[in-house]
Amino acid sequence: MIDIEKLLPYLCKYDSCLQKADYEFTDAKEDEKGKCETIVIGHACNNHVTEVHKLLKEIYYGNKKSDSNKWCMG
């Protein structure tokens, strides 16, 4: 039997844009067992990539620098 699942498009999260997203933002996180996993933290259309990136950096890192050079240790 062939199953059918409806796919929901990811939408831009900048203000009230809500256009179909062209970009996905991810980050690395350690799970409870210490394994490294990739998590999706946001989406943006082509017109708002920079703005959403800045917003996500403020939300996840505040005033401190991103720990993008720090890898999961698991």
Buried (B, 14 or more C-beta within 10 A) or exposed (E): EEEEEEEEEBBBBBEEBEBEBBBEBEBEEEEEEEEEEEEEBBBBBEEBBEBBBEBBBEEBEEEEEEEEEEEEEE
